């Protein structure tokens, strides 16, 4: 019996017109199509590789619980391979993906992850203490400095010294390129990925990556040679991990996974924290509830106590709901015909799980455009209704760490400073590379936090 193919209805627009809106108006791009076509729609192309967007919880459950052999998910394009390497968890499939995922997951959970709490607090204090009281500063740049230092210390095991400064400078430069319009153009159009020498945009990033690679390989060699086996940074834990056959990860695998953790974990957390500070300032009632909750901790609480605060957790969850940093889960390319939500999808179809649209379903999130952390105190959402880190076997392995880092940074800074926008006008999300972010140049002012009874404010 032949499987009859059927795809949901959707827009048939010229590619240039779709791409222009996709790049310049990423939120309106999906919202406008959803208003016309509903929960599921097909973005039609001239070839066989149609893109089908799904946002209904039932459809997402069917996608995330399907046998992974139906899909090719890791087949990234040349640009991502250049950045992350052939061994990146993001770009591999099948048994190899499962083995690598099992090996990489432990450092991001449980006691090992909680041990990083004090490091995160110290870094948040170091960076925020450099702010000049009452003088406007770029909040995004400042938060990015925190998340980059966290990665260098927690993941790479670097804190100070020449290698730390070298890595920090080069990684900042590459990460800025990754989030630039030039990079997004390179992602969309292969002709822009041309190395025309050291002064061309793509040639520059290729050479910077080569220098970063050398620093990483030098660091790995140094770790292998040193006698201190008690290091708890993620690189050292990855080097100590073993596959089922007893083999360790190769230097090349370590390099690729370090770059993956850096690219996937730095930009996203910085964007989420910037949004959180924006919403907390925009909504005085949210700020007041948050400060009251922080006051209950007393002086100098440990990081694990901070991470357990329910309202703080709800603020972070609502931040990731209203404007998810990554708008879609990993695209799945159909390898064997599959039925999703009654639609029979042929081989070659791209399935797009829409995180943004799932997070704005009115029957799940009434008044979905209102920032209301109480939603997450009133009920628990399924992983097919709330999925800021994707789902299924492709759910981000760093999700617990990212949420933990958000809570620690927010609590640490809000305990010392009151941060307010220079311009109180509401802002809309913009594309930043592959992510959704606050507009560039968002400026805030820091003032000392008003001391309150039982506050966790310290004199540090």
C-alpha positions as CSV (number, residue, x, y, z in Angstrom):
1,X,0.0,0.0,0.0
2,X,1.4,3.4,-1.0
3,X,1.6,6.1,1.7
4,X,-0.4,9.2,0.4
5,X,1.6,12.3,1.2
6,X,-0.2,15.3,2.6
7,X,1.2,18.6,3.9
8,X,-0.6,21.4,5.7
9,X,-1.4,24.6,3.8
10,X,1.1,27.5,3.8
11,X,2.6,30.5,2.1
12,X,3.9,30.2,-1.4
13,X,6.1,33.4,-1.5
14,X,9.2,34.1,-3.6
15,X,12.3,32.9,-1.6
16,X,13.8,36.4,-1.4
17,X,10.7,37.8,0.1
18,X,10.4,35.0,2.7
19,X,14.1,35.3,3.6
20,X,14.0,39.1,4.0
21,X,11.2,38.8,6.5
22,X,12.8,35.8,8.2
23,X,16.0,37.8,8.7
24,X,14.5,41.2,9.6
25,X,11.3,40.3,11.3
26,X,11.7,36.8,12.8
27,X,8.8,37.1,15.2
28,X,6.3,38.5,12.7
29,X,7.5,35.9,10.2
30,X,6.0,33.0,12.2
31,X,3.2,34.9,13.8
32,X,1.7,36.1,10.5
33,X,1.8,32.6,9.0
34,X,0.2,31.1,12.2
35,X,-2.6,33.7,12.1
36,X,-3.5,32.7,8.5
37,X,-2.8,28.9,8.5
38,X,-3.1,27.9,12.2
39,X,-1.0,25.4,14.3
40,X,0.7,23.7,11.3
41,X,1.8,25.3,8.1
42,X,4.2,24.5,5.2
43,X,6.7,27.0,3.9
44,X,6.8,25.9,0.3
45,X,9.9,25.9,-1.9
46,X,10.5,25.0,-5.5
47,X,12.1,21.7,-4.7
48,X,11.2,18.7,-2.5
49,X,12.5,20.1,0.7
50,X,9.4,21.8,2.1
51,X,9.5,23.1,5.7
52,X,6.6,22.2,7.9
53,X,6.2,24.2,11.1
54,X,4.4,22.5,14.1
55,X,3.5,24.1,17.4
56,X,0.5,22.1,18.8
57,X,1.6,20.1,21.9
58,X,0.3,16.8,20.4
59,X,2.4,17.4,17.2
60,X,5.5,18.2,19.3
61,X,5.0,15.1,21.4
62,X,4.8,13.0,18.3
63,X,8.0,14.6,16.9
64,X,10.0,14.3,20.1
65,X,9.0,10.8,21.0
66,X,9.3,9.4,17.4
67,X,12.2,6.9,16.8
68,X,15.2,9.1,15.9
69,X,15.9,6.9,13.0
70,X,13.1,8.6,11.1
71,X,15.1,11.8,11.0
72,X,18.4,13.2,10.1
73,X,19.0,16.0,12.6
74,X,22.7,16.6,12.9
75,X,23.4,17.2,9.2
76,X,24.5,20.8,9.7
77,X,25.8,23.0,6.9
78,X,29.4,24.0,6.2
79,X,29.3,27.1,8.3
80,X,28.4,25.3,11.5
81,X,30.9,22.5,10.7
82,X,33.6,25.2,10.4
83,X,32.7,26.6,13.8
84,X,31.9,23.4,15.7
85,X,33.7,20.6,13.9
86,X,32.6,17.2,12.6
87,X,32.4,15.7,16.1
88,X,30.0,18.3,17.6
89,X,27.1,16.8,19.5
90,X,24.9,19.2,17.4
91,X,26.1,17.8,14.1
92,X,26.1,14.0,14.6
93,X,23.3,11.5,14.5
94,X,22.3,8.0,15.4
95,X,24.2,5.8,17.9
96,X,27.2,8.1,17.8
97,X,25.1,11.0,18.9
98,X,23.6,8.9,21.8
99,X,27.1,7.7,23.0
100,X,28.4,11.2,22.9
101,X,25.4,12.6,24.7
102,X,25.7,10.0,27.5
103,X,29.3,10.9,28.0
104,X,28.8,14.7,28.1
105,X,25.7,14.9,30.3
106,X,27.0,14.1,33.8
107,X,29.1,17.3,34.4
108,X,25.9,19.4,33.9
109,X,23.8,17.8,36.6
110,X,23.7,17.2,40.3
111,X,26.5,18.0,42.7
112,X,29.0,18.6,40.0
113,X,27.0,21.4,38.6
114,X,26.1,22.9,41.9
115,X,29.8,23.1,42.8
116,X,30.1,25.9,40.1
117,X,27.7,28.2,42.0
118,X,30.3,30.0,43.9
119,X,32.4,30.6,40.8
120,X,29.3,32.1,39.1
121,X,28.6,34.4,42.0
122,X,32.2,35.6,42.2
123,X,32.3,36.4,38.5
124,X,28.9,38.2,38.6
125,X,30.3,40.4,41.5
126,X,33.6,41.1,39.8
127,X,32.0,42.4,36.6
128,X,29.1,44.3,38.3
129,X,31.5,45.9,40.7
130,X,33.2,47.6,37.7
131,X,30.0,49.5,36.9
132,X,30.1,53.2,37.6
133,X,27.2,54.2,39.8
134,X,24.7,56.4,37.9
135,X,26.5,56.1,34.6
136,X,24.7,54.4,31.7
137,X,26.3,51.2,30.4
138,X,25.5,48.6,27.7
139,X,23.8,45.8,29.7
140,X,24.2,43.2,27.0
141,X,28.0,43.7,26.8
142,X,28.3,43.5,30.6
143,X,26.2,40.3,30.9
144,X,28.1,38.8,28.0
145,X,31.4,39.4,29.9
146,X,29.9,37.5,32.8
147,X,28.8,34.5,30.7
148,X,32.1,34.4,28.9
149,X,34.1,34.4,32.1
150,X,31.9,31.7,33.5
151,X,32.6,29.5,30.5
152,X,36.3,30.1,30.6
153,X,36.5,29.2,34.3
154,X,33.8,26.5,34.6
155,X,34.3,24.8,31.2
156,X,37.9,25.5,30.3
157,X,39.3,25.8,33.8
158,X,40.9,29.2,33.1
159,X,40.6,32.1,35.5
160,X,43.5,34.6,35.1
161,X,46.8,34.8,33.2
162,X,48.0,35.3,29.6
163,X,46.1,32.3,28.2
164,X,42.9,33.4,29.9
165,X,43.3,36.9,28.4
166,X,44.2,35.5,24.9
167,X,41.3,33.1,24.9
168,X,38.9,35.8,26.2
169,X,39.9,38.3,23.5
170,X,39.7,35.9,20.6
171,X,36.5,34.2,21.7
172,X,34.8,37.6,22.1
173,X,35.8,38.5,18.6
174,X,34.6,35.2,17.1
175,X,31.3,35.3,19.1
176,X,30.7,38.9,18.0
177,X,31.0,37.7,14.4
178,X,28.7,34.7,15.0
179,X,26.0,37.1,16.1
180,X,26.5,39.6,13.3
181,X,24.4,40.1,10.2
182,X,27.5,39.0,8.1
183,X,27.5,35.7,9.9
184,X,23.8,35.2,9.3
185,X,24.3,36.0,5.7
186,X,27.0,33.3,5.6
187,X,24.6,30.9,7.2
188,X,22.0,31.5,4.6
189,X,24.1,31.9,1.5
190,X,27.1,29.7,0.7
191,X,28.7,32.3,-1.6
192,X,29.4,34.5,1.5
193,X,31.5,31.7,3.0
194,X,34.5,32.6,0.9
195,X,38.0,32.9,2.3
196,X,39.4,35.9,0.3
197,X,42.3,36.5,2.6
198,X,42.9,37.7,6.1
199,X,41.0,41.0,5.6
200,X,37.8,39.4,4.2
201,X,35.1,38.8,6.8
202,X,35.1,35.0,6.4
203,X,38.9,34.8,6.0
204,X,39.2,36.7,9.3
205,X,37.0,34.3,11.2
206,X,38.7,31.3,9.7
207,X,42.1,32.6,10.9
208,X,40.7,33.4,14.4
209,X,39.3,29.9,14.7
210,X,42.7,28.5,13.8
211,X,44.3,30.5,16.6
212,X,41.6,29.4,19.1
213,X,42.1,25.8,18.0
214,X,45.8,26.1,18.8
215,X,45.1,27.5,22.2
216,X,42.6,24.7,22.9
217,X,45.0,22.0,21.8
218,X,47.8,23.5,23.9
219,X,45.5,23.6,26.9
220,X,44.5,19.9,26.4
221,X,48.1,18.9,26.1
222,X,49.0,20.8,29.3
223,X,46.1,19.1,31.2
224,X,47.2,15.7,30.0
225,X,50.7,16.3,31.3
226,X,49.9,17.8,34.7
227,X,49.7,15.7,37.9
228,X,46.7,17.4,39.5
229,X,43.9,15.0,38.8
230,X,41.4,16.7,41.1
231,X,40.3,19.5,38.7
232,X,36.5,19.9,38.5
233,X,36.2,22.0,35.4
234,X,34.2,20.5,32.5
235,X,37.2,20.0,30.2
236,X,39.0,17.9,32.9
237,X,35.8,15.9,33.5
238,X,35.4,15.3,29.8
239,X,39.0,14.2,29.6
240,X,38.4,11.7,32.4
241,X,35.2,10.3,30.9
242,X,35.3,7.0,29.0
243,X,33.1,5.5,26.4
244,X,31.6,2.0,27.0
245,X,34.7,0.4,25.4
246,X,37.0,2.2,27.9
247,X,38.3,4.7,25.3
248,X,38.6,8.5,26.2
249,X,37.6,11.3,23.9
250,X,40.2,12.2,21.3
251,X,41.7,15.7,21.3
252,X,39.7,16.5,18.2
253,X,36.4,15.4,19.9
254,X,37.3,17.5,22.9
255,X,38.0,20.5,20.8
256,X,34.7,20.2,18.9
257,X,32.6,19.8,22.1
258,X,34.4,22.7,23.8
259,X,33.5,24.9,20.9
260,X,29.9,23.6,20.9
261,X,29.5,24.4,24.6
262,X,31.0,27.8,24.0
263,X,28.8,28.8,21.0
264,X,25.6,27.2,22.4
265,X,26.0,28.3,26.0
266,X,27.5,31.8,26.0
267,X,25.3,33.7,23.6
268,X,22.0,32.2,24.7
269,X,22.5,32.7,28.4
270,X,23.6,36.3,27.9
271,X,20.5,37.0,25.9
272,X,18.2,35.4,28.4
273,X,19.8,37.4,31.3
274,X,19.5,40.6,29.4
275,X,15.8,40.0,28.8
276,X,15.4,39.2,32.5
277,X,16.9,42.5,33.7
278,X,14.7,44.3,31.1
279,X,11.4,42.7,32.4
280,X,12.3,43.2,36.1
281,X,12.8,46.9,35.5
282,X,9.7,47.2,33.3
283,X,7.5,45.6,36.0
284,X,8.0,47.1,39.5
285,X,5.6,44.5,41.0
286,X,7.8,41.7,39.7
287,X,10.9,43.4,41.0
288,X,9.3,43.9,44.5
289,X,8.3,40.3,44.8
290,X,11.7,39.1,43.7
291,X,13.5,41.4,46.2
292,X,11.2,40.3,49.0
293,X,12.0,36.6,48.2
294,X,15.8,37.4,48.1
295,X,15.4,39.0,51.6
296,X,14.3,35.7,53.1
297,X,17.7,34.2,52.5
298,X,19.6,36.2,55.1
299,X,23.2,37.2,54.8
300,X,25.5,35.6,52.3
301,X,23.5,32.5,51.4
302,X,25.0,29.6,49.5
303,X,24.3,29.2,45.8
304,X,22.1,26.1,46.2
305,X,19.7,28.1,48.5
306,X,19.4,30.8,45.8
307,X,18.7,28.3,43.1
308,X,15.8,26.8,45.0
309,X,13.8,30.1,45.3
310,X,10.4,29.6,43.6
311,X,9.7,33.1,42.4
312,X,13.2,33.7,41.1
313,X,12.9,30.4,39.2
314,X,9.5,31.4,37.8
315,X,11.0,34.8,36.6
316,X,13.7,32.9,34.7
317,X,11.1,30.4,33.3
318,X,8.8,33.2,32.1
319,X,11.8,35.1,30.6
320,X,12.6,32.0,28.5
321,X,8.9,31.5,27.6
322,X,7.9,35.0,26.3
323,X,10.9,35.4,24.0
324,X,12.7,32.1,23.7
325,X,16.3,32.7,22.7
326,X,16.2,30.1,20.0
327,X,12.8,30.3,18.2
328,X,12.8,26.8,16.9
329,X,13.9,23.3,18.0
330,X,16.4,21.5,15.8
331,X,15.1,21.0,12.3
332,X,14.4,17.3,11.5
333,X,14.9,16.1,8.0
334,X,12.6,13.2,7.2
335,X,14.5,10.0,6.2
336,X,11.5,7.7,6.2
337,X,7.9,8.7,5.6
338,X,6.2,9.7,8.9
339,X,2.8,10.9,10.0
340,X,2.6,13.9,12.4
341,X,-0.7,15.2,13.6
342,X,-2.5,13.4,10.8
343,X,-0.2,14.8,8.1
344,X,1.8,12.3,6.1
345,X,5.3,13.8,5.5
346,X,7.4,12.5,2.6
347,X,11.2,11.9,2.6
348,X,13.0,15.2,2.3
349,X,10.6,17.3,4.3
350,X,12.0,19.5,7.0
351,X,10.1,19.4,10.3
352,X,10.4,22.7,12.3
353,X,9.2,22.5,16.0
354,X,8.3,26.1,16.7
355,X,9.2,26.9,20.3
356,X,8.0,30.5,19.9
357,X,4.5,29.6,18.7
358,X,4.2,26.8,21.3
359,X,5.0,29.4,24.0
360,X,2.2,31.8,22.8
361,X,-0.7,29.4,22.6
362,X,-3.5,31.3,24.4
363,X,-5.2,28.1,25.6
364,X,-2.0,27.2,27.4
365,X,-0.7,30.7,28.3
366,X,-3.7,33.1,28.6
367,X,-2.6,36.7,27.7
368,X,0.6,35.1,26.4
369,X,2.3,38.5,25.6
370,X,2.0,39.5,29.3
371,X,5.1,38.8,31.4
372,X,3.7,36.9,34.4
373,X,6.0,34.6,36.3
374,X,3.0,33.4,38.4
375,X,2.1,31.1,35.6
376,X,4.9,28.7,36.6
377,X,3.8,28.8,40.3
378,X,0.1,28.0,39.4
379,X,0.7,24.9,37.3
380,X,3.3,22.7,35.7
381,X,3.7,22.6,31.9
382,X,4.5,19.6,29.9
383,X,7.7,19.4,27.8
384,X,5.5,19.8,24.7
385,X,4.0,23.1,26.0
386,X,7.2,24.6,27.5
387,X,10.4,23.8,25.6
388,X,12.9,26.7,25.7
389,X,15.7,24.2,25.3
390,X,14.1,22.0,22.5
391,X,13.0,18.5,23.1
392,X,13.4,14.8,22.5
393,X,16.9,13.4,22.1
394,X,18.0,16.9,20.9
395,X,17.1,18.8,24.1
396,X,20.0,20.9,25.2
397,X,22.3,19.1,27.6
398,X,23.2,22.4,29.3
399,X,19.6,23.4,30.2
400,X,20.0,22.8,34.0
401,X,23.3,24.6,34.0
402,X,21.9,27.6,32.0
403,X,18.9,28.0,34.3
404,X,21.2,27.6,37.4
405,X,23.5,30.3,36.0
406,X,20.6,32.6,35.3
407,X,19.3,32.4,38.9
408,X,22.7,32.9,40.5
409,X,23.6,35.9,38.4
410,X,20.2,37.6,38.8
411,X,20.2,37.1,42.6
412,X,23.8,38.2,43.0
413,X,23.4,41.4,41.0
414,X,19.9,42.4,42.2
415,X,21.2,42.0,45.8
416,X,23.8,44.7,45.2
417,X,22.3,46.9,42.5
418,X,19.1,48.4,41.3
419,X,19.3,48.4,37.5
420,X,17.0,50.5,35.5
421,X,16.7,51.3,31.8
422,X,17.9,54.7,30.6
423,X,14.9,54.8,28.2
424,X,11.8,53.2,29.6
425,X,10.1,52.6,26.2
426,X,9.1,48.9,25.6
427,X,11.5,47.1,23.2
428,X,10.8,44.3,20.7
429,X,13.1,41.3,20.0
430,X,15.5,41.4,17.1
431,X,17.5,38.7,15.4
432,X,21.1,38.3,16.7
433,X,22.7,35.7,14.5
434,X,20.6,32.5,15.0
435,X,19.0,33.8,18.2
436,X,16.4,36.2,19.4
437,X,17.7,39.1,21.5
438,X,17.1,42.5,22.9
439,X,18.0,45.4,20.5
440,X,21.7,46.2,20.5
441,X,22.8,49.2,22.5
442,X,20.2,48.7,25.3
443,X,21.5,50.9,28.1
444,X,20.9,50.7,31.8
445,X,22.0,52.6,35.0
446,X,23.1,50.9,38.2
447,X,22.5,52.3,41.6
448,X,23.1,50.7,45.0
449,X,20.3,48.5,46.1
450,X,18.3,49.9,49.0
451,X,19.4,47.9,52.1
452,X,16.5,46.0,53.6
453,X,16.1,43.9,56.7
454,X,17.4,40.4,56.4
455,X,18.8,41.2,53.0
456,X,21.5,39.0,51.4
457,X,23.5,42.1,50.6
458,X,27.1,41.7,51.8
459,X,29.8,44.3,52.1
460,X,32.0,42.5,49.5
